[in-house]
């Protein structure tokens, strides 16, 4: 819910997509099902997500 609310309040439709990348990487940490190149792409998305959050602080 918080991600949807944040996305709506900020008018940033990228936030949910970036959040999903972070969730997928977290799940993959335990399940190890993503290929390496997808993990690398996801890492870039997570960096972008963290940067967006830092700007809100």
N, C-alpha and C positions, 0 to 999 in steps of 0.2 A: 504494500500500500504506500509506503513512504516514497518509493521510487516513482510511482505514478503521480503522487502529489507533487513531488519535487519537479518532475518533468512538466507538469501543468503550470505550476507557479512560475517556473523559469522560462516557459515557452521553448524548451529544448527537447526535441523529440529524439535526440541521440542518447539521452540518459538511460532509458530502458534497455536499448541495444547494448550499450557499454556495460551496464549492470549484468545483463545476461552472459556476456563474455566472462565477467569475473566469477559468476556462479558456476559456469561450465568448467572453468579452470580449477575452481575449488573442488568440484566433484571429481574432476580428472585426477587431482592429487591423490585421491583415495582409490579410484577405480582404474586409472591408467589406460583409458580407452582412446584418447585423442592422438593422432599422429603428430610428430614433432613440429612440422611446419604449421599446423593449426594452432598448436600451443604458442608458437612464436607470434603469430598474428594476434592471438588472443591477448598476449602480454602487451602488445602495443595498444590494444583497446583498453586494457586495464589502466595503463599509464595515462591515457587520455581521460578516463573516468576519474582517476585520482586527482588529476590536474583540475578538472571541473569542480570537484568537491573542495579542493584547497582554496579556490577563488571565492567560495562561499563563506569561508571562515573569517 
